Amino acid sequence: MAPIPGKPLLLYIAAQEKSLGALLAQNDDQGKERLLYYLSHTMVEAELNYSPIEKTCLALIFAIQKLRHYLLAHSTNLISRADPLKFIMSRPMLSGRLAKWALLLSEFKINFIPQKAIKGQGLANFLADHPIPAEWELEIFGNSALVIKQLIGEFEVRKDELVPYQKEAQRLLQKISNVTLGHVPLANNSQADALAGIAASLAQFDARPERIPICERWVVPALEKFSGEEEINLVSVYAIEEEDWRQ
């Protein structure tokens, strides 16, 4: 969501061994915490040699450089395991990168709050543990050529109950830049192959018949809204055909 003028921001930062994460949030008028922005960064070789507290400082500097236009317009509560502000500002002599960091921090109104059981920190830690390089494309694969072709518009969706899901998926895809959809043949789908292999080996174990529980039905979760236009509360249930490969 967009930030609410006059309300302080919440900046969560996390530093792992090789990556950094940051999460910018704000409490709305009902007191519920809302996400504004999140960031992740993979450290370069020189940064890997920083001490843990220096990496925390680096996470803060990385965040304020990327989110400068947000932080200049609001006061900010910094939530972290360690206090990078105290570490930087309490040095008897500042030189090198510490001096540069102190100069950057002087532009902002930032108050440190010790990390407690706050839900936003979980996402910050996750982002730090799973950084995505900015130059990467997001690549989406499926083992159903029919579904992939329906999503990219080559094939028509003829089942009325699946149309809302196709439209919602297409709406979400429009929000992602540099995304491609591709088909993975079943032979290249290791997880599906593993499931089929396990089933086959169990059925033939010691030449004795084995009872193998299978999922006979699956449920499409309810989709309450899509495209911001229609209200939908749809649950579809399909029986798996007897010829299905999982049988």
Backbone as CSV, one residue per row, in Angstrom:
resi,resn,N_x,N_y,N_z,CA_x,CA_y,CA_z,C_x,C_y,C_z
1,MET,0.844,-1.200,0.000,0.000,0.000,0.000,0.874,1.244,0.000
2,ALA,0.273,2.360,-0.315,0.996,3.632,-0.264,1.088,4.107,1.181
3,PRO,2.164,4.817,1.560,2.291,5.283,2.938,1.259,6.338,3.287
4,ILE,0.862,6.367,4.554,-0.098,7.340,5.062,0.676,8.530,5.614
5,PRO,0.441,9.734,5.122,1.171,10.905,5.620,0.964,11.098,7.113
6,GLY,2.022,11.482,7.791,1.930,11.788,9.206,2.130,10.613,10.131
7,LYS,2.146,9.402,9.618,2.333,8.228,10.456,3.774,7.727,10.327
8,PRO,4.402,7.287,11.428,5.778,6.789,11.338,5.852,5.491,10.553
9,LEU,7.013,5.250,9.983,7.261,4.016,9.252,7.948,3.006,10.168
10,LEU,7.823,1.735,9.839,8.512,0.655,10.541,9.499,0.031,9.563
11,LEU,10.769,0.087,9.892,11.796,-0.477,9.031,12.439,-1.668,9.729
12,TYR,12.215,-2.858,9.180,12.820,-4.073,9.691,14.049,-4.399,8.830
13,ILE,15.144,-4.741,9.477,16.326,-5.145,8.728,16.853,-6.463,9.293
14,ALA,17.502,-7.244,8.426,18.109,-8.504,8.845,19.369,-8.719,8.038
15,ALA,20.380,-9.266,8.697,21.651,-9.559,8.028,22.011,-11.012,8.274
16,GLN,22.210,-11.756,7.210,22.650,-13.137,7.297,24.112,-13.215,6.867
17,GLU,24.631,-14.409,6.745,26.050,-14.564,6.426,26.406,-13.986,5.065
18,LYS,25.502,-14.158,4.080,25.816,-13.741,2.722,24.773,-12.818,2.111
19,SER,23.756,-12.449,2.858,22.688,-11.648,2.265,22.038,-10.742,3.294
20,LEU,21.330,-9.733,2.784,20.643,-8.751,3.612,19.170,-8.698,3.218
21,GLY,18.328,-8.329,4.164,16.919,-8.148,3.855,16.377,-6.936,4.588
22,ALA,15.377,-6.280,4.003,14.736,-5.127,4.630,13.257,-5.137,4.290
23,LEU,12.454,-4.699,5.235,11.009,-4.639,5.057,10.513,-3.310,5.605
24,LEU,9.818,-2.545,4.784,9.250,-1.268,5.206,7.749,-1.439,5.373
25,ALA,7.244,-1.080,6.540,5.824,-1.255,6.835,5.299,-0.022,7.547
26,GLN,3.995,-0.020,7.794,3.348,1.103,8.489,2.023,0.617,9.042
27,ASN,1.676,1.081,10.218,0.359,0.759,10.777,-0.695,1.652,10.147
28,ASP,-1.803,1.026,9.706,-2.873,1.812,9.095,-3.751,2.441,10.167
29,ASP,-4.852,3.063,9.766,-5.722,3.764,10.715,-6.389,2.819,11.707
30,GLN,-6.454,1.532,11.359,-7.022,0.536,12.271,-5.961,-0.146,13.124
31,GLY,-4.709,0.299,12.998,-3.625,-0.277,13.783,-3.054,-1.555,13.212
32,LYS,-3.448,-1.915,11.996,-2.943,-3.134,11.373,-1.706,-2.829,10.556
33,GLU,-0.684,-3.657,10.716,0.569,-3.419,10.006,0.434,-3.777,8.531
34,ARG,0.837,-2.839,7.663,0.730,-3.033,6.223,2.108,-2.931,5.573
35,LEU,2.332,-3.751,4.585,3.603,-3.755,3.867,3.656,-2.620,2.862
36,LEU,4.772,-1.886,2.855,5.006,-0.840,1.865,6.023,-1.270,0.813
37,TYR,7.107,-1.900,1.284,8.190,-2.235,0.348,9.089,-3.276,1.000
38,TYR,9.683,-4.137,0.182,10.688,-5.064,0.711,11.860,-5.159,-0.250
39,LEU,13.012,-5.475,0.329,14.260,-5.500,-0.425,15.107,-6.687,0.008
40,SER,15.960,-7.161,-0.881,16.973,-8.140,-0.517,18.231,-7.869,-1.333
41,HIS,19.359,-8.286,-0.796,20.644,-7.971,-1.422,21.641,-9.085,-1.133
42,THR,22.306,-9.574,-2.153,23.392,-10.539,-1.979,24.710,-9.787,-1.842
43,MET,25.445,-10.077,-0.789,26.679,-9.339,-0.520,27.751,-9.651,-1.559
44,VAL,28.556,-8.644,-1.853,29.718,-8.837,-2.718,30.882,-9.343,-1.869
45,GLU,31.962,-9.678,-2.525,33.074,-10.353,-1.830,33.609,-9.554,-0.651
46,ALA,33.800,-8.243,-0.817,34.357,-7.435,0.276,33.407,-7.390,1.473
47,GLU,32.105,-7.339,1.213,31.116,-7.246,2.291,31.033,-8.525,3.112
48,LEU,31.408,-9.646,2.518,31.354,-10.923,3.229,32.307,-10.951,4.416
49,ASN,33.332,-10.077,4.394,34.314,-10.040,5.480,33.891,-9.137,6.633
50,TYR,32.752,-8.451,6.521,32.290,-7.571,7.598,31.941,-8.406,8.831
51,SER,32.052,-7.778,9.995,31.590,-8.419,11.227,30.058,-8.439,11.230
52,PRO,29.434,-9.257,12.106,27.968,-9.307,12.138,27.309,-7.944,12.353
53,ILE,27.849,-7.118,13.258,27.246,-5.808,13.496,27.435,-4.903,12.279
54,GLU,28.587,-5.034,11.598,28.796,-4.226,10.396,27.837,-4.647,9.280
55,LYS,27.517,-5.930,9.212,26.556,-6.387,8.222,25.162,-5.842,8.530
56,THR,24.831,-5.731,9.819,23.561,-5.121,10.200,23.535,-3.653,9.800
57,CYS,24.652,-2.956,10.017,24.768,-1.564,9.573,24.610,-1.474,8.058
58,LEU,25.223,-2.404,7.357,25.131,-2.420,5.904,23.688,-2.612,5.450
59,ALA,22.929,-3.470,6.167,21.515,-3.669,5.841,20.735,-2.368,5.987
60,LEU,21.056,-1.605,7.041,20.385,-0.315,7.245,20.755,0.674,6.143
61,ILE,22.027,0.776,5.817,22.461,1.708,4.779,21.860,1.329,3.427
62,PHE,21.861,0.043,3.122,21.251,-0.434,1.880,19.782,-0.034,1.815
63,ALA,19.073,-0.178,2.947,17.648,0.143,2.980,17.394,1.638,2.804
64,ILE,18.157,2.475,3.512,17.876,3.905,3.423,18.256,4.471,2.053
65,GLN,19.256,3.867,1.406,19.599,4.332,0.063,18.503,3.987,-0.942
66,LYS,17.920,2.804,-0.802,16.873,2.375,-1.722,15.522,3.022,-1.412
67,LEU,15.277,3.343,-0.141,13.965,3.831,0.291,14.030,5.287,0.740
68,ARG,15.006,6.023,0.252,15.262,7.396,0.703,14.032,8.288,0.590
69,HIS,13.288,8.175,-0.517,12.131,9.050,-0.729,11.024,8.778,0.278
70,TYR,10.948,7.541,0.792,9.976,7.233,1.846,10.444,7.799,3.189
71,LEU,11.704,7.520,3.522,12.194,7.851,4.857,12.343,9.347,5.082
72,LEU,12.626,10.120,4.037,12.753,11.559,4.207,11.425,12.205,4.565
73,ALA,10.324,11.588,4.167,9.000,12.180,4.382,8.347,11.725,5.681
74,HIS,8.977,10.808,6.410,8.378,10.260,7.627,9.454,10.051,8.679
75,SER,9.033,10.032,9.941,9.914,9.505,10.973,9.876,7.981,10.871
76,THR,10.966,7.329,11.272,11.086,5.891,11.056,11.509,5.196,12.340
77,ASN,10.815,4.118,12.670,11.203,3.264,13.786,11.952,2.064,13.222
78,LEU,13.220,1.940,13.593,14.066,0.859,13.108,13.973,-0.318,14.071
79,ILE,13.643,-1.500,13.537,13.490,-2.692,14.355,14.516,-3.720,13.899
80,SER,15.402,-4.106,14.837,16.489,-5.014,14.491,16.977,-5.700,15.749
81,ARG,17.730,-6.793,15.559,18.295,-7.499,16.708,19.378,-6.661,17.394
82,ALA,20.176,-5.957,16.618,21.245,-5.108,17.152,21.001,-3.678,16.716
83,ASP,21.586,-2.733,17.441,21.375,-1.310,17.172,22.512,-0.774,16.303
84,PRO,22.304,-0.694,14.995,23.369,-0.176,14.123,23.596,1.310,14.320
85,LEU,22.560,2.036,14.726,22.712,3.477,14.956,23.713,3.739,16.074
86,LYS,23.566,3.005,17.180,24.469,3.174,18.318,25.888,2.785,17.949
87,PHE,26.029,1.701,17.170,27.359,1.248,16.780,28.082,2.307,15.959
88,ILE,27.365,2.922,15.019,27.997,3.907,14.146,28.269,5.211,14.882
89,MET,27.266,5.681,15.616,27.369,7.012,16.222,28.222,7.035,17.491
90,SER,28.471,5.875,18.092,29.240,5.862,19.340,30.731,5.638,19.122
91,ARG,31.150,5.520,17.863,32.584,5.349,17.605,33.332,6.630,17.987
92,PRO,34.447,6.510,18.710,35.202,7.719,19.102,35.751,8.479,17.899
93,MET,36.128,7.745,16.872,36.623,8.374,15.649,36.012,7.667,14.451
94,LEU,35.426,8.464,13.572,34.800,7.907,12.386,35.700,8.128,11.176
95,SER,35.910,7.061,10.442,36.714,7.179,9.224,36.224,6.137,8.241
96,GLY,36.591,6.314,7.002,36.243,5.328,5.995,34.750,5.166,5.830
97,ARG,34.303,3.910,5.737,32.890,3.660,5.485,31.997,4.061,6.657
98,LEU,32.508,3.989,7.910,31.691,4.401,9.054,31.359,5.888,8.976
99,ALA,32.321,6.697,8.581,32.074,8.123,8.429,31.053,8.384,7.326
100,LYS,31.178,7.652,6.253,30.231,7.793,5.147,28.828,7.387,5.580
101,TRP,28.747,6.283,6.342,27.445,5.825,6.819,26.822,6.846,7.779
102,ALA,27.631,7.405,8.675,27.121,8.392,9.627,26.571,9.612,8.899
103,LEU,27.249,10.031,7.830,26.780,11.172,7.050,25.436,10.862,6.385
104,LEU,25.277,9.656,5.868,24.010,9.273,5.247,22.882,9.249,6.271
105,LEU,23.165,8.730,7.462,22.133,8.604,8.488,21.672,9.952,9.024
106,SER,22.528,10.965,8.932,22.193,12.274,9.498,21.003,12.933,8.793
107,GLU,20.636,12.440,7.603,19.514,13.021,6.865,18.153,12.591,7.409
108,PHE,18.132,11.501,8.178,16.855,10.866,8.489,16.536,10.920,9.978
109,LYS,15.246,10.849,10.282,14.768,10.746,11.665,14.477,9.282,11.945
110,ILE,15.449,8.577,12.537,15.337,7.144,12.764,15.509,6.846,14.250
111,ASN,14.554,6.130,14.818,14.605,5.711,16.213,14.731,4.193,16.273
112,PHE,15.654,3.693,17.090,15.846,2.247,17.203,14.881,1.654,18.219
113,ILE,14.260,0.521,17.831,13.394,-0.243,18.727,13.916,-1.674,18.750
114,PRO,14.274,-2.218,19.926,14.786,-3.601,19.975,13.765,-4.582,19.403
115,GLN,14.281,-5.557,18.693,13.399,-6.547,18.068,12.740,-7.421,19.126
116,LYS,11.445,-7.563,19.007,10.701,-8.473,19.868,9.912,-9.412,18.966
117,ALA,8.865,-9.977,19.496,8.055,-10.901,18.696,7.138,-10.101,17.780
118,ILE,7.712,-9.596,16.705,6.961,-8.772,15.750,6.922,-9.502,14.423
119,LYS,5.728,-9.650,13.880,5.552,-10.512,12.713,6.341,-10.044,11.492
120,GLY,6.528,-8.741,11.328,7.200,-8.255,10.139,8.632,-8.740,10.016
121,GLN,9.292,-9.025,11.146,10.679,-9.453,11.096,10.817,-10.806,10.406
122,GLY,9.801,-11.636,10.491,9.854,-12.937,9.834,10.038,-12.804,8.345
123,LEU,9.329,-11.878,7.722,9.467,-11.678,6.278,10.819,-11.066,5.943
124,ALA,11.299,-10.166,6.798,12.619,-9.578,6.553,13.696,-10.654,6.583
125,ASN,13.598,-11.568,7.548,14.564,-12.661,7.618,14.453,-13.567,6.399
126,PHE,13.219,-13.812,5.974,13.026,-14.660,4.794,13.661,-14.030,3.559
127,LEU,13.463,-12.736,3.394,14.031,-12.060,2.237,15.548,-12.081,2.274
128,ALA,16.100,-11.973,3.485,17.555,-12.020,3.604,18.091,-13.407,3.275
129,ASP,17.327,-14.441,3.634,17.758,-15.808,3.367,17.544,-16.228,1.922
130,HIS,16.637,-15.544,1.220,16.297,-15.933,-0.146,16.367,-14.728,-1.074
131,PRO,17.564,-14.152,-1.245,17.675,-12.972,-2.099,17.476,-13.328,-3.567
132,ILE,16.843,-12.446,-4.310,16.627,-12.633,-5.741,17.377,-11.538,-6.475
133,PRO,18.416,-11.877,-7.244,19.141,-10.844,-7.987,18.208,-10.060,-8.884
134,ALA,18.423,-8.748,-8.945,17.510,-7.879,-9.684,17.472,-8.198,-11.168
135,GLU,18.578,-8.774,-11.693,18.622,-9.011,-13.130,17.938,-10.315,-13.540
136,TRP,17.501,-11.112,-12.565,16.875,-12.377,-12.910,15.478,-12.170,-13.473
137,GLU,15.062,-13.025,-14.390,13.662,-13.120,-14.805,12.982,-14.148,-13.843
138,LEU,11.824,-13.970,-13.730,10.977,-14.964,-13.061,10.462,-15.942,-14.099
139,GLU,10.778,-17.126,-13.853,10.404,-18.150,-14.848,9.389,-19.098,-14.228
140,ILE,8.299,-19.283,-14.897,7.216,-20.139,-14.400,7.063,-21.331,-15.328
141,PHE,7.043,-22.542,-14.745,6.917,-23.762,-15.531,5.740,-24.588,-15.040
142,GLY,5.154,-25.343,-15.954,4.099,-26.278,-15.600,4.208,-27.512,-16.465
143,ASN,3.759,-28.649,-15.933,3.866,-29.873,-16.731,2.608,-30.136,-17.548
144,SER,1.682,-29.179,-17.563,0.497,-29.285,-18.411,0.622,-28.282,-19.553
145,ALA,0.868,-28.811,-20.758,0.969,-27.918,-21.910,-0.335,-27.180,-22.139
146,LEU,-1.459,-27.829,-21.834,-2.770,-27.203,-22.022,-2.911,-25.966,-21.138
147,VAL,-2.554,-26.108,-19.859,-2.693,-24.982,-18.922,-1.775,-23.833,-19.324
148,ILE,-0.529,-24.147,-19.686,0.410,-23.105,-20.090,-0.121,-22.348,-21.304
149,LYS,-0.609,-23.064,-22.300,-1.129,-22.415,-23.503,-2.397,-21.620,-23.210
150,GLN,-3.184,-22.068,-22.236,-4.358,-21.293,-21.829,-3.933,-19.993,-21.154
151,LEU,-2.885,-20.053,-20.341,-2.433,-18.856,-19.637,-1.848,-17.820,-20.584
152,ILE,-1.155,-18.273,-21.631,-0.571,-17.308,-22.559,-1.529,-16.933,-23.677
153,GLY,-2.744,-17.506,-23.631,-3.785,-17.095,-24.565,-3.843,-17.850,-25.875
154,GLU,-3.028,-18.880,-26.032,-3.064,-19.639,-27.280,-4.293,-20.559,-27.351
155,PHE,-4.672,-21.112,-26.196,-5.832,-21.994,-26.137,-6.931,-21.346,-25.311
156,GLU,-8.155,-21.679,-25.602,-9.325,-21.173,-24.895,-9.638,-22.066,-23.704
157,VAL,-10.087,-21.458,-22.612,-10.548,-22.217,-21.447,-12.041,-22.481,-21.638
158,ARG,-12.406,-23.728,-21.765,-13.788,-24.056,-22.097,-14.626,-24.463,-20.890
159,LYS,-13.974,-24.761,-19.769,-14.730,-25.084,-18.560,-15.051,-23.786,-17.839
160,ASP,-16.339,-23.506,-17.706,-16.760,-22.233,-17.114,-16.195,-22.034,-15.716
161,GLU,-16.092,-23.119,-14.938,-15.643,-22.970,-13.552,-14.154,-22.651,-13.458
162,LEU,-13.391,-22.828,-14.549,-11.965,-22.513,-14.531,-11.653,-21.129,-15.079
163,VAL,-12.638,-20.506,-15.750,-12.405,-19.189,-16.354,-11.961,-18.146,-15.329
164,PRO,-12.609,-18.057,-14.141,-12.169,-17.043,-13.166,-10.719,-17.214,-12.743
165,TYR,-10.257,-18.451,-12.632,-8.885,-18.693,-12.216,-7.896,-18.302,-13.306
166,GLN,-8.267,-18.574,-14.552,-7.396,-18.166,-15.656,-7.282,-16.652,-15.720
167,LYS,-8.415,-15.948,-15.542,-8.389,-14.492,-15.586,-7.573,-13.917,-14.437
168,GLU,-7.722,-14.507,-13.259,-6.954,-14.020,-12.110,-5.468,-14.247,-12.316
169,ALA,-5.095,-15.416,-12.853,-3.688,-15.695,-13.113,-3.112,-14.720,-14.134
170,GLN,-3.880,-14.424,-15.181,-3.411,-13.472,-16.188,-3.266,-12.068,-15.604
171,ARG,-4.191,-11.709,-14.706,-4.093,-10.388,-14.058,-2.817,-10.290,-13.229
172,LEU,-2.492,-11.358,-12.493,-1.283,-11.351,-11.677,-0.029,-11.340,-12.542
173,LEU,-0.059,-12.057,-13.654,1.105,-12.092,-14.540,1.420,-10.719,-15.113
174,GLN,0.390,-9.902,-15.308,0.609,-8.565,-15.850,1.368,-7.674,-14.875
175,LYS,1.365,-8.027,-13.587,2.059,-7.230,-12.577,3.539,-7.594,-12.475
176,ILE,3.956,-8.672,-13.148,5.330,-9.144,-13.038,6.077,-8.809,-14.314
177,SER,7.189,-8.119,-14.182,8.003,-7.822,-15.355,8.958,-8.976,-15.622
178,ASN,9.333,-9.140,-16.882,10.304,-10.166,-17.276,9.891,-11.567,-16.841
179,VAL,8.654,-11.930,-17.147,8.174,-13.261,-16.785,7.931,-14.084,-18.039
180,THR,8.323,-15.346,-17.975,8.075,-16.267,-19.083,7.414,-17.520,-18.536
181,LEU,6.552,-18.124,-19.365,5.891,-19.360,-19.002,6.347,-20.458,-19.952
182,GLY,6.675,-21.606,-19.406,7.147,-22.701,-20.231,6.579,-24.024,-19.793
183,HIS,6.580,-24.974,-20.710,6.062,-26.311,-20.441,7.210,-27.255,-20.107
184,VAL,7.053,-28.013,-19.040,8.020,-29.040,-18.672,7.362,-30.399,-18.910
185,PRO,7.861,-31.190,-19.851,7.287,-32.522,-20.080,7.347,-33.363,-18.818
186,LEU,6.435,-34.285,-18.695,6.375,-35.122,-17.502,7.689,-35.847,-17.255
187,ALA,8.372,-36.222,-18.348,9.644,-36.932,-18.202,10.696,-36.076,-17.519
188,ASN,10.547,-34.761,-17.593,11.515,-33.849,-16.975,11.057,-33.321,-15.626
189,ASN,9.933,-33.790,-15.177,9.395,-33.340,-13.897,9.801,-34.348,-12.830
190,SER,10.901,-34.085,-12.155,11.482,-35.074,-11.246,10.555,-35.425,-10.094
191,GLN,9.823,-34.446,-9.567,8.953,-34.734,-8.433,7.802,-35.653,-8.829
192,ALA,7.208,-35.362,-9.984,6.128,-36.224,-10.439,6.651,-37.616,-10.771
193,ASP,7.845,-37.666,-11.382,8.451,-38.963,-11.689,8.728,-39.745,-10.411
194,ALA,9.207,-39.041,-9.380,9.509,-39.721,-8.122,8.249,-40.312,-7.513
195,LEU,7.148,-39.568,-7.559,5.892,-40.054,-7.021,5.432,-41.305,-7.769
196,ALA,5.539,-41.255,-9.107,5.138,-42.415,-9.899,6.047,-43.612,-9.614
197,GLY,7.357,-43.342,-9.465,8.290,-44.428,-9.189,8.045,-45.086,-7.852
198,ILE,7.757,-44.283,-6.833,7.472,-44.832,-5.510,6.225,-45.706,-5.561
199,ALA,5.211,-45.235,-6.237,3.981,-46.006,-6.332,4.221,-47.348,-7.026
200,ALA,5.009,-47.301,-8.112,5.279,-48.536,-8.843,6.090,-49.514,-8.003
201,SER,7.103,-49.004,-7.282,7.940,-49.904,-6.498,7.173,-50.513,-5.334
202,LEU,6.303,-49.761,-4.712,5.498,-50.298,-3.622,4.548,-51.371,-4.117
203,ALA,3.981,-51.150,-5.298,3.016,-52.110,-5.829,3.666,-53.447,-6.160
204,GLN,4.978,-53.449,-6.446,5.653,-54.673,-6.867,6.609,-55.208,-5.804
205,PHE,6.568,-54.635,-4.611,7.507,-55.028,-3.562,7.304,-56.488,-3.162
206,ASP,8.365,-57.293,-3.269,8.338,-58.719,-2.922,7.249,-59.482,-3.647
207,ALA,6.844,-58.983,-4.804,5.823,-59.652,-5.610,4.509,-59.795,-4.865
208,ARG,4.315,-59.038,-3.804,3.060,-59.110,-3.055,2.254,-57.866,-3.363
209,PRO,0.954,-58.002,-3.468,0.127,-56.819,-3.700,0.159,-55.891,-2.487
210,GLU,0.244,-54.613,-2.735,0.255,-53.618,-1.666,-0.903,-52.656,-1.880
211,ARG,-1.481,-52.227,-0.779,-2.539,-51.216,-0.866,-1.885,-49.842,-0.788
212,ILE,-2.101,-49.041,-1.811,-1.480,-47.718,-1.886,-2.574,-46.660,-1.807
213,PRO,-2.607,-45.860,-0.747,-3.625,-44.805,-0.685,-3.347,-43.733,-1.729
214,ILE,-4.383,-43.321,-2.413,-4.232,-42.273,-3.423,-5.241,-41.167,-3.157
215,CYS,-4.941,-40.006,-3.708,-5.867,-38.879,-3.615,-6.876,-39.017,-4.750
216,GLU,-8.127,-39.257,-4.404,-9.139,-39.484,-5.436,-9.817,-38.196,-5.881
217,ARG,-9.717,-37.151,-5.062,-10.377,-35.910,-5.424,-9.475,-34.755,-5.015
218,TRP,-9.578,-33.669,-5.720,-8.844,-32.477,-5.312,-9.775,-31.282,-5.377
219,VAL,-9.465,-30.293,-4.559,-10.340,-29.135,-4.404,-9.599,-27.876,-4.820
220,VAL,-10.217,-27.078,-5.657,-9.675,-25.774,-6.026,-10.091,-24.785,-4.933
221,PRO,-9.157,-24.102,-4.284,-9.520,-23.185,-3.200,-10.409,-22.052,-3.691
222,ALA,-11.249,-21.565,-2.794,-12.175,-20.493,-3.146,-11.417,-19.243,-3.548
223,LEU,-11.882,-18.598,-4.598,-11.284,-17.355,-5.088,-12.324,-16.268,-4.899
224,GLU,-12.117,-15.385,-3.919,-13.146,-14.427,-3.560,-13.241,-13.269,-4.532
225,LYS,-12.091,-12.828,-5.071,-12.095,-11.683,-5.971,-11.074,-11.883,-7.065
226,PHE,-11.322,-11.289,-8.206,-10.279,-11.187,-9.216,-10.566,-9.979,-10.075
227,SER,-9.488,-9.384,-10.545,-9.529,-8.217,-11.431,-10.168,-6.995,-10.786
228,GLY,-10.515,-7.084,-9.524,-11.128,-5.936,-8.860,-12.518,-5.617,-9.378
229,GLU,-13.131,-6.532,-10.115,-14.411,-6.230,-10.729,-15.521,-7.151,-10.246
230,GLU,-15.229,-8.449,-10.135,-16.272,-9.398,-9.832,-16.067,-10.004,-8.461
231,GLU,-17.179,-10.354,-7.824,-17.144,-11.069,-6.567,-17.336,-12.553,-6.878
232,ILE,-16.378,-13.375,-6.435,-16.452,-14.798,-6.736,-16.194,-15.571,-5.462
233,ASN,-16.994,-16.577,-5.208,-16.746,-17.488,-4.099,-17.008,-18.879,-4.636
234,LEU,-15.995,-19.447,-5.278,-16.173,-20.629,-6.088,-15.281,-21.738,-5.582
235,VAL,-15.863,-22.908,-5.380,-15.087,-24.092,-5.041,-15.475,-25.183,-6.019
236,SER,-14.497,-25.730,-6.742,-14.756,-26.793,-7.700,-14.087,-28.064,-7.234
237,VAL,-14.763,-29.181,-7.387,-14.225,-30.476,-6.996,-14.242,-31.386,-8.216
238,TYR,-13.109,-32.025,-8.492,-12.999,-32.903,-9.653,-12.591,-34.301,-9.212
239,ALA,-13.226,-35.306,-9.790,-12.807,-36.680,-9.548,-11.700,-37.037,-10.536
240,ILE,-10.661,-37.708,-10.054,-9.578,-38.125,-10.929,-10.043,-39.309,-11.766
241,GLU,-9.775,-39.261,-13.038,-10.195,-40.329,-13.926,-9.424,-41.611,-13.646
242,GLU,-10.032,-42.753,-13.983,-9.396,-44.050,-13.686,-8.076,-44.207,-14.441
243,GLU,-7.947,-43.573,-15.604,-6.730,-43.681,-16.380,-5.634,-42.725,-15.930
244,ASP,-5.912,-41.950,-14.878,-4.924,-40.993,-14.421,-3.629,-41.715,-14.053
245,TRP,-2.470,-41.104,-14.360,-1.185,-41.780,-14.189,-0.899,-42.123,-12.727
246,ARG,-1.523,-41.365,-11.792,-1.278,-41.676,-10.379,-1.946,-42.984,-9.943
247,GLN,-2.962,-43.418,-10.696,-3.567,-44.703,-10.385,-2.547,-45.829,-10.619
